[in-house]
Amino acid sequence: GGHAAASEQQQREQQQQPEQQQSSSGSAQGEGAAAAMAHSVSPEQQAQLLQQVRGEVQAAALQELFTKISEKCFTKCITKPGSELSGSQQKCLAMCMDRYTDTMSVVSQTMVKRGQQQ
C-alpha cells in the first residue's frame, strides 16, 4: 500500500510543476508591465521621484556624516573614557560638534542650491 501512495504523490508533484513554471513566466510578464509603466510615468511624476530619491540619498549621507563626526569628536576629545565627562571634554565635544555642524550647514546649503540649478 505504501508504494502506491508514494507514486501517487510523485504524480501529483509532477502535475503541479508545469503550473509553477507558468506562474514564474507570468511574473516576467509582470516585470515587463512594470517597465512599460515606468515609460508611461509623466515628467512631473519622474521629477517627484527623482526629488524623493535625492532627498533619501541626502538623508543617508547626513546620517553617515553625523556618525563619522561623533566618532571623530569622541576620538579627539575623549582620550581617557570614564564614568563622567570632564569639563574640558564637554567643551572639546561642544566645539568639535559645532565646527562640524557649521560645516554641514554650509555644505547642505550648497547642495540645495546645486539641486535647484539642475
Biopython code that builds the backbone (N, CA, C, O; Angstrom):
import numpy as np
from Bio.PDB.StructureBuilder import StructureBuilder

atoms = [
    (1, "GLY", "N", (0.793, -1.193, 0.000)),
    (1, "GLY", "CA", (0.000, 0.000, 0.000)),
    (1, "GLY", "C", (0.833, 1.254, 0.000)),
    (1, "GLY", "O", (0.430, 2.244, -0.609)),
    (2, "GLY", "N", (2.033, 1.260, 0.685)),
    (2, "GLY", "CA", (2.829, 2.468, 0.823)),
    (2, "GLY", "C", (3.425, 2.914, -0.494)),
    (2, "GLY", "O", (3.556, 4.112, -0.745)),
    (3, "HIS", "N", (3.798, 1.937, -1.362)),
    (3, "HIS", "CA", (4.416, 2.303, -2.646)),
    (3, "HIS", "C", (3.417, 2.995, -3.568)),
    (3, "HIS", "O", (3.772, 3.930, -4.286)),
    (4, "ALA", "N", (2.178, 2.538, -3.546)),
    (4, "ALA", "CA", (1.158, 3.141, -4.407)),
    (4, "ALA", "C", (0.910, 4.585, -3.986)),
    (4, "ALA", "O", (0.766, 5.467, -4.832)),
    (5, "ALA", "N", (0.861, 4.823, -2.679)),
    (5, "ALA", "CA", (0.634, 6.187, -2.182)),
    (5, "ALA", "C", (1.804, 7.081, -2.555)),
    (5, "ALA", "O", (1.607, 8.247, -2.896)),
    (6, "ALA", "N", (3.027, 6.549, -2.493)),
    (6, "ALA", "CA", (4.212, 7.343, -2.831)),
    (6, "ALA", "C", (4.211, 7.692, -4.319)),
    (6, "ALA", "O", (4.553, 8.816, -4.687)),
    (7, "SER", "N", (3.831, 6.743, -5.179)),
    (7, "SER", "CA", (3.838, 7.039, -6.615)),
    (7, "SER", "C", (2.719, 8.027, -6.962)),
    (7, "SER", "O", (2.890, 8.855, -7.858)),
    (8, "GLU", "N", (1.589, 7.954, -6.277)),
    (8, "GLU", "CA", (0.517, 8.934, -6.492)),
    (8, "GLU", "C", (1.002, 10.333, -6.099)),
    (8, "GLU", "O", (0.697, 11.314, -6.776)),
    (9, "GLN", "N", (1.754, 10.416, -5.006)),
    (9, "GLN", "CA", (2.294, 11.703, -4.553)),
    (9, "GLN", "C", (3.252, 12.268, -5.604)),
    (9, "GLN", "O", (3.225, 13.467, -5.883)),
    (10, "GLN", "N", (4.096, 11.415, -6.188)),
    (10, "GLN", "CA", (5.041, 11.877, -7.213)),
    (10, "GLN", "C", (4.285, 12.391, -8.444)),
    (10, "GLN", "O", (4.660, 13.403, -9.036)),
    (11, "GLN", "N", (3.210, 11.676, -8.822)),
    (11, "GLN", "CA", (2.433, 12.109, -9.988)),
    (11, "GLN", "C", (1.813, 13.483, -9.732)),
    (11, "GLN", "O", (1.798, 14.341, -10.615)),
    (12, "ARG", "N", (1.302, 13.684, -8.517)),
    (12, "ARG", "CA", (0.708, 14.982, -8.189)),
    (12, "ARG", "C", (1.758, 16.092, -8.263)),
    (12, "ARG", "O", (1.483, 17.175, -8.779)),
    (13, "GLU", "N", (2.969, 15.820, -7.746)),
    (13, "GLU", "CA", (4.033, 16.830, -7.770)),
    (13, "GLU", "C", (4.424, 17.155, -9.206)),
    (13, "GLU", "O", (4.672, 18.317, -9.530)),
    (14, "GLN", "N", (4.482, 16.145, -10.067)),
    (14, "GLN", "CA", (4.852, 16.376, -11.456)),
    (14, "GLN", "C", (3.782, 17.197, -12.174)),
    (14, "GLN", "O", (4.095, 18.022, -13.032)),
    (15, "GLN", "N", (2.517, 16.965, -11.816)),
    (15, "GLN", "CA", (1.438, 17.731, -12.433)),
    (15, "GLN", "C", (1.482, 19.192, -11.981)),
    (15, "GLN", "O", (1.092, 20.083, -12.735)),
    (16, "GLN", "N", (1.956, 19.442, -10.755)),
    (16, "GLN", "CA", (1.987, 20.804, -10.240)),
    (16, "GLN", "C", (3.152, 21.605, -10.819)),
    (16, "GLN", "O", (3.065, 22.829, -10.911)),
    (17, "GLN", "N", (4.234, 20.943, -11.209)),
    (17, "GLN", "CA", (5.410, 21.657, -11.697)),
    (17, "GLN", "C", (5.124, 22.533, -12.918)),
    (17, "GLN", "O", (5.564, 23.682, -12.927)),
    (18, "PRO", "N", (4.415, 22.061, -13.950)),
    (18, "PRO", "CA", (4.145, 22.956, -15.083)),
    (18, "PRO", "C", (3.381, 24.215, -14.661)),
    (18, "PRO", "O", (3.594, 25.288, -15.225)),
    (19, "GLU", "N", (2.492, 24.085, -13.670)),
    (19, "GLU", "CA", (1.761, 25.256, -13.196)),
    (19, "GLU", "C", (2.717, 26.273, -12.580)),
    (19, "GLU", "O", (2.559, 27.477, -12.781)),
    (20, "GLN", "N", (3.710, 25.791, -11.827)),
    (20, "GLN", "CA", (4.673, 26.697, -11.207)),
    (20, "GLN", "C", (5.506, 27.399, -12.273)),
    (20, "GLN", "O", (5.827, 28.579, -12.132)),
    (21, "GLN", "N", (5.857, 26.681, -13.338)),
    (21, "GLN", "CA", (6.639, 27.293, -14.400)),
    (21, "GLN", "C", (5.819, 28.384, -15.083)),
    (21, "GLN", "O", (6.352, 29.434, -15.442)),
    (22, "GLN", "N", (4.526, 28.135, -15.261)),
    (22, "GLN", "CA", (3.672, 29.151, -15.877)),
    (22, "GLN", "C", (3.601, 30.393, -14.999)),
    (22, "GLN", "O", (3.634, 31.517, -15.501)),
    (23, "SER", "N", (3.506, 30.194, -13.699)),
    (23, "SER", "CA", (3.387, 31.357, -12.824)),
    (23, "SER", "C", (4.684, 32.156, -12.811)),
    (23, "SER", "O", (4.645, 33.378, -12.666)),
    (24, "SER", "N", (5.835, 31.496, -12.960)),
    (24, "SER", "CA", (7.086, 32.261, -12.976)),
    (24, "SER", "C", (7.197, 33.071, -14.263)),
    (24, "SER", "O", (7.727, 34.182, -14.241)),
    (25, "SER", "N", (6.707, 32.537, -15.390)),
    (25, "SER", "CA", (6.735, 33.325, -16.618)),
    (25, "SER", "C", (5.728, 34.466, -16.518)),
    (25, "SER", "O", (5.903, 35.511, -17.145)),
    (26, "GLY", "N", (4.682, 34.264, -15.736)),
    (26, "GLY", "CA", (3.712, 35.331, -15.513)),
    (26, "GLY", "C", (4.346, 36.488, -14.774)),
    (26, "GLY", "O", (4.010, 37.644, -15.032)),
    (27, "SER", "N", (5.270, 36.197, -13.847)),
    (27, "SER", "CA", (5.920, 37.286, -13.134)),
    (27, "SER", "C", (6.865, 38.031, -14.061)),
    (27, "SER", "O", (7.064, 39.236, -13.905)),
    (28, "ALA", "N", (7.449, 37.328, -15.023)),
    (28, "ALA", "CA", (8.299, 38.015, -16.005)),
    (28, "ALA", "C", (7.440, 38.986, -16.815)),
    (28, "ALA", "O", (7.873, 40.088, -17.151)),
    (29, "GLN", "N", (6.211, 38.555, -17.123)),
    (29, "GLN", "CA", (5.301, 39.462, -17.830)),
    (29, "GLN", "C", (4.962, 40.650, -16.939)),
    (29, "GLN", "O", (4.828, 41.777, -17.415)),
    (30, "GLY", "N", (4.826, 40.388, -15.648)),
    (30, "GLY", "CA", (4.549, 41.463, -14.696)),
    (30, "GLY", "C", (5.682, 42.471, -14.671)),
    (30, "GLY", "O", (5.445, 43.676, -14.595)),
    (31, "GLU", "N", (6.931, 41.975, -14.735)),
    (31, "GLU", "CA", (8.075, 42.877, -14.767)),
    (31, "GLU", "C", (8.044, 43.703, -16.045)),
    (31, "GLU", "O", (8.363, 44.892, -16.028)),
    (32, "GLY", "N", (7.666, 43.081, -17.140)),
    (32, "GLY", "CA", (7.556, 43.811, -18.400)),
    (32, "GLY", "C", (6.514, 44.904, -18.298)),
    (32, "GLY", "O", (6.697, 46.004, -18.818)),
    (33, "ALA", "N", (5.421, 44.594, -17.626)),
    (33, "ALA", "CA", (4.362, 45.581, -17.449)),
    (33, "ALA", "C", (4.856, 46.728, -16.566)),
    (33, "ALA", "O", (4.527, 47.889, -16.809)),
    (34, "ALA", "N", (5.642, 46.401, -15.547)),
    (34, "ALA", "CA", (6.190, 47.444, -14.679)),
    (34, "ALA", "C", (7.140, 48.337, -15.468)),
    (34, "ALA", "O", (7.141, 49.556, -15.296)),
    (35, "ALA", "N", (7.947, 47.729, -16.333)),
    (35, "ALA", "CA", (8.867, 48.518, -17.157)),
    (35, "ALA", "C", (8.073, 49.401, -18.118)),
    (35, "ALA", "O", (8.430, 50.557, -18.344)),
    (36, "ALA", "N", (7.003, 48.855, -18.678)),
    (36, "ALA", "CA", (6.169, 49.636, -19.590)),
    (36, "ALA", "C", (5.511, 50.793, -18.828)),
    (36, "ALA", "O", (5.378, 51.897, -19.355)),
    (37, "MET", "N", (5.105, 50.525, -17.586)),
    (37, "MET", "CA", (4.501, 51.572, -16.769)),
    (37, "MET", "C", (5.507, 52.686, -16.485)),
    (37, "MET", "O", (5.150, 53.864, -16.463)),
    (38, "ALA", "N", (6.773, 52.301, -16.267)),
    (38, "ALA", "CA", (7.802, 53.300, -15.981)),
    (38, "ALA", "C", (7.933, 54.267, -17.154)),
    (38, "ALA", "O", (8.211, 55.451, -16.961)),
    (39, "HIS", "N", (7.732, 53.765, -18.360)),
    (39, "HIS", "CA", (7.816, 54.638, -19.523)),
    (39, "HIS", "C", (6.602, 55.559, -19.614)),
    (39, "HIS", "O", (6.665, 56.618, -20.238)),
    (40, "SER", "N", (5.492, 55.151, -18.987)),
    (40, "SER", "CA", (4.286, 55.968, -19.070)),
    (40, "SER", "C", (4.173, 56.956, -17.912)),
    (40, "SER", "O", (3.162, 57.646, -17.785)),
    (41, "VAL", "N", (5.209, 57.028, -17.063)),
    (41, "VAL", "CA", (5.200, 57.976, -15.947)),
    (41, "VAL", "C", (5.367, 59.385, -16.518)),
    (41, "VAL", "O", (6.223, 59.632, -17.367)),
    (42, "SER", "N", (4.549, 60.276, -16.041)),
    (42, "SER", "CA", (4.598, 61.655, -16.551)),
    (42, "SER", "C", (5.907, 62.325, -16.125)),
    (42, "SER", "O", (6.527, 61.907, -15.147)),
    (43, "PRO", "N", (6.324, 63.344, -16.842)),
    (43, "PRO", "CA", (7.541, 64.079, -16.448)),
    (43, "PRO", "C", (7.453, 64.644, -15.026)),
    (43, "PRO", "O", (8.450, 64.706, -14.307)),
    (44, "GLU", "N", (6.239, 65.056, -14.637)),
    (44, "GLU", "CA", (6.065, 65.582, -13.280)),
    (44, "GLU", "C", (6.311, 64.492, -12.240)),
    (44, "GLU", "O", (6.953, 64.727, -11.217)),
    (45, "GLN", "N", (5.780, 63.276, -12.523)),
    (45, "GLN", "CA", (5.980, 62.161, -11.599)),
    (45, "GLN", "C", (7.449, 61.759, -11.556)),
    (45, "GLN", "O", (7.973, 61.428, -10.493)),
    (46, "GLN", "N", (8.112, 61.787, -12.708)),
    (46, "GLN", "CA", (9.536, 61.471, -12.738)),
    (46, "GLN", "C", (10.318, 62.470, -11.894)),
    (46, "GLN", "O", (11.220, 62.090, -11.148)),
    (47, "ALA", "N", (9.971, 63.738, -12.015)),
    (47, "ALA", "CA", (10.649, 64.779, -11.241)),
    (47, "ALA", "C", (10.427, 64.571, -9.743)),
    (47, "ALA", "O", (11.345, 64.735, -8.939)),
    (48, "GLN", "N", (9.185, 64.206, -9.379)),
    (48, "GLN", "CA", (8.885, 63.946, -7.961)),
    (48, "GLN", "C", (9.698, 62.768, -7.438)),
    (48, "GLN", "O", (10.263, 62.831, -6.346)),
    (49, "LEU", "N", (9.754, 61.690, -8.226)),
    (49, "LEU", "CA", (10.519, 60.514, -7.818)),
    (49, "LEU", "C", (11.992, 60.848, -7.676)),
    (49, "LEU", "O", (12.641, 60.438, -6.715)),
    (50, "LEU", "N", (12.514, 61.593, -8.636)),
    (50, "LEU", "CA", (13.918, 61.979, -8.603)),
    (50, "LEU", "C", (14.206, 62.824, -7.362)),
    (50, "LEU", "O", (15.221, 62.631, -6.693)),
    (51, "GLN", "N", (13.309, 63.757, -7.065)),
    (51, "GLN", "CA", (13.478, 64.611, -5.888)),
    (51, "GLN", "C", (13.434, 63.770, -4.614)),
    (51, "GLN", "O", (14.208, 64.001, -3.685)),
    (52, "GLN", "N", (12.525, 62.796, -4.573)),
    (52, "GLN", "CA", (12.399, 61.927, -3.394)),
    (52, "GLN", "C", (13.671, 61.107, -3.206)),
    (52, "GLN", "O", (14.173, 60.980, -2.090)),
    (53, "VAL", "N", (14.189, 60.551, -4.296)),
    (53, "VAL", "CA", (15.413, 59.747, -4.212)),
    (53, "VAL", "C", (16.579, 60.625, -3.759)),
    (53, "VAL", "O", (17.372, 60.222, -2.908)),
    (54, "ARG", "N", (16.677, 61.823, -4.330)),
    (54, "ARG", "CA", (17.744, 62.746, -3.914)),
    (54, "ARG", "C", (17.648, 63.041, -2.425)),
    (54, "ARG", "O", (18.659, 63.056, -1.723)),
    (55, "GLY", "N", (16.429, 63.277, -1.946)),
    (55, "GLY", "CA", (16.228, 63.554, -0.523)),
    (55, "GLY", "C", (16.667, 62.391, 0.346)),
    (55, "GLY", "O", (17.297, 62.585, 1.386)),
    (56, "GLU", "N", (16.329, 61.171, -0.088)),
    (56, "GLU", "CA", (16.717, 59.989, 0.682)),
    (56, "GLU", "C", (18.230, 59.804, 0.672)),
    (56, "GLU", "O", (18.820, 59.437, 1.688)),
    (57, "VAL", "N", (18.857, 60.056, -0.472)),
    (57, "VAL", "CA", (20.315, 59.944, -0.562)),
    (57, "VAL", "C", (20.971, 60.983, 0.347)),
    (57, "VAL", "O", (21.936, 60.681, 1.049)),
    (58, "GLN", "N", (20.441, 62.213, 0.330)),
    (58, "GLN", "CA", (20.992, 63.260, 1.190)),
    (58, "GLN", "C", (20.814, 62.911, 2.663)),
    (58, "GLN", "O", (21.717, 63.130, 3.470)),
    (59, "ALA", "N", (19.652, 62.368, 3.012)),
    (59, "ALA", "CA", (19.401, 61.990, 4.408)),
    (59, "ALA", "C", (20.371, 60.901, 4.844)),
    (59, "ALA", "O", (20.902, 60.948, 5.954)),
    (60, "ALA", "N", (20.604, 59.923, 3.978)),
    (60, "ALA", "CA", (21.543, 58.848, 4.297)),
    (60, "ALA", "C", (22.961, 59.400, 4.441)),
    (60, "ALA", "O", (23.705, 58.994, 5.333)),
    (61, "ALA", "N", (23.325, 60.326, 3.560)),
    (61, "ALA", "CA", (24.658, 60.925, 3.628)),
    (61, "ALA", "C", (24.825, 61.724, 4.920)),
    (61, "ALA", "O", (25.880, 61.673, 5.551)),
    (62, "LEU", "N", (23.784, 62.462, 5.314)),
    (62, "LEU", "CA", (23.850, 63.232, 6.560)),
    (62, "LEU", "C", (23.961, 62.309, 7.768)),
    (62, "LEU", "O", (24.699, 62.600, 8.709)),
    (63, "GLN", "N", (23.226, 61.196, 7.742)),
    (63, "GLN", "CA", (23.290, 60.242, 8.848)),
    (63, "GLN", "C", (24.695, 59.662, 8.960)),
    (63, "GLN", "O", (25.243, 59.543, 10.056)),
    (64, "GLU", "N", (25.268, 59.306, 7.821)),
    (64, "GLU", "CA", (26.632, 58.760, 7.815)),
    (64, "GLU", "C", (27.631, 59.814, 8.299)),
    (64, "GLU", "O", (28.549, 59.509, 9.061)),
    (65, "LEU", "N", (27.441, 61.051, 7.847)),
    (65, "LEU", "CA", (28.317, 62.140, 8.261)),
    (65, "LEU", "C", (28.229, 62.363, 9.768)),
    (65, "LEU", "O", (29.249, 62.552, 10.431)),
    (66, "PHE", "N", (27.015, 62.341, 10.307)),
    (66, "PHE", "CA", (26.835, 62.530, 11.749)),
    (66, "PHE", "C", (27.534, 61.423, 12.529)),
    (66, "PHE", "O", (28.146, 61.680, 13.566)),
    (67, "THR", "N", (27.443, 60.201, 12.034)),
    (67, "THR", "CA", (28.113, 59.076, 12.693)),
    (67, "THR", "C", (29.627, 59.290, 12.696)),
    (67, "THR", "O", (30.294, 59.085, 13.710)),
    (68, "LYS", "N", (30.157, 59.705, 11.543)),
    (68, "LYS", "CA", (31.603, 59.956, 11.448)),
    (68, "LYS", "C", (32.022, 61.094, 12.367)),
    (68, "LYS", "O", (33.059, 61.018, 13.027)),
    (69, "ILE", "N", (31.205, 62.159, 12.407)),
    (69, "ILE", "CA", (31.514, 63.297, 13.274)),
    (69, "ILE", "C", (31.575, 62.833, 14.729)),
    (69, "ILE", "O", (32.497, 63.178, 15.468)),
    (70, "SER", "N", (30.582, 62.050, 15.120)),
    (70, "SER", "CA", (30.537, 61.567, 16.504)),
    (70, "SER", "C", (31.794, 60.767, 16.830)),
    (70, "SER", "O", (32.396, 60.940, 17.890)),
    (71, "GLU", "N", (32.183, 59.890, 15.905)),
    (71, "GLU", "CA", (33.378, 59.072, 16.133)),
    (71, "GLU", "C", (34.629, 59.938, 16.203)),
    (71, "GLU", "O", (35.466, 59.754, 17.086)),
    (72, "LYS", "N", (34.760, 60.892, 15.262)),
    (72, "LYS", "CA", (35.949, 61.751, 15.229)),
    (72, "LYS", "C", (36.044, 62.623, 16.476)),
    (72, "LYS", "O", (37.114, 62.753, 17.071)),
    (73, "CYS", "N", (34.921, 63.219, 16.865)),
    (73, "CYS", "CA", (34.935, 64.076, 18.048)),
    (73, "CYS", "C", (35.202, 63.258, 19.311)),
    (73, "CYS", "O", (35.913, 63.713, 20.207)),
    (74, "PHE", "N", (34.641, 62.068, 19.381)),
    (74, "PHE", "CA", (34.885, 61.209, 20.541)),
    (74, "PHE", "C", (36.365, 60.871, 20.610)),
    (74, "PHE", "O", (36.978, 60.977, 21.672)),
    (75, "THR", "N", (36.946, 60.462, 19.478)),
    (75, "THR", "CA", (38.364, 60.094, 19.444)),
    (75, "THR", "C", (39.240, 61.279, 19.826)),
    (75, "THR", "O", (40.219, 61.128, 20.557)),
    (76, "LYS", "N", (38.879, 62.467, 19.322)),
    (76, "LYS", "CA", (39.679, 63.671, 19.574)),
    (76, "LYS", "C", (39.576, 64.120, 21.033)),
    (76, "LYS", "O", (40.575, 64.485, 21.653)),
    (77, "CYS", "N", (38.357, 64.086, 21.566)),
    (77, "CYS", "CA", (38.111, 64.730, 22.865)),
    (77, "CYS", "C", (38.149, 63.779, 24.065)),
    (77, "CYS", "O", (38.476, 64.198, 25.175)),
    (78, "ILE", "N", (37.825, 62.538, 23.854)),
    (78, "ILE", "CA", (37.737, 61.608, 24.985)),
    (78, "ILE", "C", (38.965, 60.690, 24.958)),
    (78, "ILE", "O", (38.914, 59.563, 24.464)),
    (79, "THR", "N", (40.052, 61.204, 25.500)),
    (79, "THR", "CA", (41.298, 60.430, 25.464)),
    (79, "THR", "C", (41.320, 59.368, 26.554)),
    (79, "THR", "O", (41.925, 58.309, 26.383)),
    (80, "LYS", "N", (40.659, 59.651, 27.681)),
    (80, "LYS", "CA", (40.595, 58.683, 28.781)),
    (80, "LYS", "C", (39.134, 58.530, 29.198)),
    (80, "LYS", "O", (38.666, 59.241, 30.087)),
    (81, "PRO", "N", (38.404, 57.597, 28.557)),
    (81, "PRO", "CA", (36.980, 57.430, 28.915)),
    (81, "PRO", "C", (36.810, 57.078, 30.385)),
    (81, "PRO", "O", (37.565, 56.282, 30.944)),
    (82, "GLY", "N", (35.813, 57.681, 30.991)),
    (82, "GLY", "CA", (35.490, 57.405, 32.386)),
    (82, "GLY", "C", (33.985, 57.365, 32.561)),
    (82, "GLY", "O", (33.242, 57.304, 31.581)),
    (83, "SER", "N", (33.536, 57.399, 33.799)),
    (83, "SER", "CA", (32.099, 57.328, 34.060)),
    (83, "SER", "C", (31.418, 58.672, 33.794)),
    (83, "SER", "O", (30.204, 58.719, 33.594)),
    (84, "GLU", "N", (32.187, 59.761, 33.789)),
    (84, "GLU", "CA", (31.646, 61.095, 33.526)),
    (84, "GLU", "C", (32.584, 61.853, 32.597)),
    (84, "GLU", "O", (33.770, 61.541, 32.496)),
    (85, "LEU", "N", (32.019, 62.869, 31.911)),
    (85, "LEU", "CA", (32.842, 63.734, 31.071)),
    (85, "LEU", "C", (33.386, 64.868, 31.933)),
    (85, "LEU", "O", (32.653, 65.466, 32.721)),
    (86, "SER", "N", (34.670, 65.158, 31.778)),
    (86, "SER", "CA", (35.245, 66.302, 32.483)),
    (86, "SER", "C", (34.783, 67.579, 31.795)),
    (86, "SER", "O", (34.229, 67.533, 30.697)),
    (87, "GLY", "N", (35.007, 68.700, 32.432)),
    (87, "GLY", "CA", (34.630, 69.985, 31.843)),
    (87, "GLY", "C", (35.357, 70.222, 30.529)),
    (87, "GLY", "O", (34.759, 70.709, 29.569)),
    (88, "SER", "N", (36.633, 69.885, 30.474)),
    (88, "SER", "CA", (37.395, 70.106, 29.244)),
    (88, "SER", "C", (36.915, 69.166, 28.133)),
    (88, "SER", "O", (36.906, 69.544, 26.962)),
    (89, "GLN", "N", (36.518, 67.948, 28.500)),
    (89, "GLN", "CA", (35.974, 67.024, 27.490)),
    (89, "GLN", "C", (34.648, 67.549, 26.945)),
    (89, "GLN", "O", (34.411, 67.495, 25.738)),
    (90, "GLN", "N", (33.783, 68.056, 27.826)),
    (90, "GLN", "CA", (32.498, 68.615, 27.391)),
    (90, "GLN", "C", (32.713, 69.799, 26.457)),
    (90, "GLN", "O", (32.036, 69.919, 25.436)),
    (91, "LYS", "N", (33.651, 70.671, 26.805)),
    (91, "LYS", "CA", (33.941, 71.847, 25.995)),
    (91, "LYS", "C", (34.496, 71.419, 24.640)),
    (91, "LYS", "O", (34.086, 71.942, 23.604)),
    (92, "CYS", "N", (35.427, 70.468, 24.647)),
    (92, "CYS", "CA", (36.015, 69.962, 23.410)),
    (92, "CYS", "C", (34.940, 69.362, 22.507)),
    (92, "CYS", "O", (34.913, 69.640, 21.308)),
    (93, "LEU", "N", (34.053, 68.542, 23.075)),
    (93, "LEU", "CA", (32.979, 67.922, 22.282)),
    (93, "LEU", "C", (32.048, 68.978, 21.700)),
    (93, "LEU", "O", (31.665, 68.903, 20.533)),
    (94, "ALA", "N", (31.688, 69.958, 22.518)),
    (94, "ALA", "CA", (30.776, 71.011, 22.050)),
    (94, "ALA", "C", (31.410, 71.785, 20.894)),
    (94, "ALA", "O", (30.756, 72.041, 19.882)),
    (95, "MET", "N", (32.677, 72.155, 21.044)),
    (95, "MET", "CA", (33.350, 72.911, 19.988)),
    (95, "MET", "C", (33.519, 72.052, 18.727)),
    (95, "MET", "O", (33.329, 72.532, 17.610)),
    (96, "CYS", "N", (33.871, 70.804, 18.918)),
    (96, "CYS", "CA", (34.059, 69.887, 17.786)),
    (96, "CYS", "C", (32.752, 69.713, 17.021)),
    (96, "CYS", "O", (32.729, 69.818, 15.794)),
    (97, "MET", "N", (31.674, 69.447, 17.737)),
    (97, "MET", "CA", (30.368, 69.266, 17.099)),
    (97, "MET", "C", (29.908, 70.564, 16.429)),
    (97, "MET", "O", (29.362, 70.532, 15.326)),
    (98, "ASP", "N", (30.125, 71.696, 17.086)),
    (98, "ASP", "CA", (29.748, 72.987, 16.497)),
    (98, "ASP", "C", (30.477, 73.225, 15.187)),
    (98, "ASP", "O", (29.884, 73.655, 14.197)),
    (99, "ARG", "N", (31.770, 72.940, 15.197)),
    (99, "ARG", "CA", (32.571, 73.149, 13.991)),
    (99, "ARG", "C", (32.028, 72.292, 12.842)),
    (99, "ARG", "O", (31.897, 72.765, 11.713)),
    (100, "TYR", "N", (31.717, 71.037, 13.142)),
    (100, "TYR", "CA", (31.184, 70.150, 12.104)),
    (100, "TYR", "C", (29.777, 70.543, 11.676)),
    (100, "TYR", "O", (29.461, 70.474, 10.488)),
    (101, "THR", "N", (28.928, 70.952, 12.605)),
    (101, "THR", "CA", (27.565, 71.328, 12.212)),
    (101, "THR", "C", (27.576, 72.606, 11.378)),
    (101, "THR", "O", (26.777, 72.745, 10.453)),
    (102, "ASP", "N", (28.485, 73.551, 11.699)),
    (102, "ASP", "CA", (28.620, 74.747, 10.855)),
    (102, "ASP", "C", (29.024, 74.340, 9.440)),
    (102, "ASP", "O", (28.485, 74.848, 8.457)),
    (103, "THR", "N", (29.965, 73.429, 9.354)),
    (103, "THR", "CA", (30.435, 72.946, 8.045)),
    (103, "THR", "C", (29.306, 72.233, 7.319)),
    (103, "THR", "O", (29.107, 72.444, 6.122)),
    (104, "MET", "N", (28.561, 71.385, 8.033)),
    (104, "MET", "CA", (27.441, 70.669, 7.412)),
    (104, "MET", "C", (26.408, 71.650, 6.878)),
    (104, "MET", "O", (25.832, 71.435, 5.811)),
    (105, "SER", "N", (26.175, 72.721, 7.616)),
    (105, "SER", "CA", (25.198, 73.711, 7.183)),
    (105, "SER", "C", (25.619, 74.334, 5.856)),
    (105, "SER", "O", (24.803, 74.474, 4.945)),
    (106, "VAL", "N", (26.884, 74.707, 5.749)),
    (106, "VAL", "CA", (27.391, 75.300, 4.509)),
    (106, "VAL", "C", (27.277, 74.296, 3.365)),
    (106, "VAL", "O", (26.833, 74.637, 2.268)),
    (107, "VAL", "N", (27.681, 73.057, 3.632)),
    (107, "VAL", "CA", (27.632, 72.011, 2.597)),
    (107, "VAL", "C", (26.195, 71.752, 2.160)),
    (107, "VAL", "O", (25.925, 71.663, 0.962)),
    (108, "SER", "N", (25.271, 71.629, 3.106)),
    (108, "SER", "CA", (23.882, 71.321, 2.739)),
    (108, "SER", "C", (23.250, 72.482, 1.971)),
    (108, "SER", "O", (22.480, 72.252, 1.038)),
    (109, "GLN", "N", (23.565, 73.736, 2.352)),
    (109, "GLN", "CA", (23.042, 74.885, 1.608)),
    (109, "GLN", "C", (23.562, 74.875, 0.174)),
    (109, "GLN", "O", (22.829, 75.182, -0.766)),
    (110, "THR", "N", (24.833, 74.518, 0.020)),
    (110, "THR", "CA", (25.424, 74.430, -1.317)),
    (110, "THR", "C", (24.745, 73.326, -2.126)),
    (110, "THR", "O", (24.468, 73.500, -3.313)),
    (111, "MET", "N", (24.481, 72.200, -1.487)),
    (111, "MET", "CA", (23.811, 71.092, -2.177)),
    (111, "MET", "C", (22.415, 71.500, -2.616)),
    (111, "MET", "O", (21.991, 71.160, -3.720)),
    (112, "VAL", "N", (21.695, 72.226, -1.765)),
    (112, "VAL", "CA", (20.339, 72.672, -2.102)),
    (112, "VAL", "C", (20.390, 73.608, -3.307)),
    (112, "VAL", "O", (19.586, 73.485, -4.232)),
    (113, "LYS", "N", (21.334, 74.539, -3.289)),
    (113, "LYS", "CA", (21.455, 75.472, -4.415)),
    (113, "LYS", "C", (21.775, 74.729, -5.709)),
    (113, "LYS", "O", (21.214, 75.033, -6.761)),
    (114, "ARG", "N", (22.674, 73.762, -5.627)),
    (114, "ARG", "CA", (23.009, 72.973, -6.818)),
    (114, "ARG", "C", (21.807, 72.172, -7.303)),
    (114, "ARG", "O", (21.565, 72.045, -8.504)),
    (115, "GLY", "N", (21.056, 71.631, -6.333)),
    (115, "GLY", "CA", (19.863, 70.856, -6.696)),
    (115, "GLY", "C", (18.825, 71.719, -7.389)),
    (115, "GLY", "O", (18.130, 71.249, -8.290)),
    (116, "GLN", "N", (18.713, 72.970, -6.984)),
    (116, "GLN", "CA", (17.744, 73.873, -7.610)),
    (116, "GLN", "C", (18.197, 74.287, -9.014)),
    (116, "GLN", "O", (17.363, 74.589, -9.869)),
    (117, "GLN", "N", (19.500, 74.303, -9.255)),
    (117, "GLN", "CA", (20.026, 74.692, -10.557)),
    (117, "GLN", "C", (19.826, 73.592, -11.597)),
    (117, "GLN", "O", (19.749, 73.873, -12.793)),
    (118, "GLN", "N", (19.741, 72.334, -11.142)),
    (118, "GLN", "CA", (19.612, 71.219, -12.093)),
    (118, "GLN", "C", (18.231, 71.102, -12.653)),
    (118, "GLN", "O", (17.967, 70.215, -13.464)),
]
sb = StructureBuilder()
sb.init_structure("model")
sb.init_model(0)
sb.init_chain("A")
sb.init_seg("    ")
for serial, (resi, resn, name, xyz) in enumerate(atoms, 1):
    if name == "N":
        sb.init_residue(resn, " ", resi, " ")
    sb.init_atom(name, np.array(xyz, "f"), 0.0, 1.0, " ", f" {name:<3s}", serial, name[0])
structure = sb.get_structure()
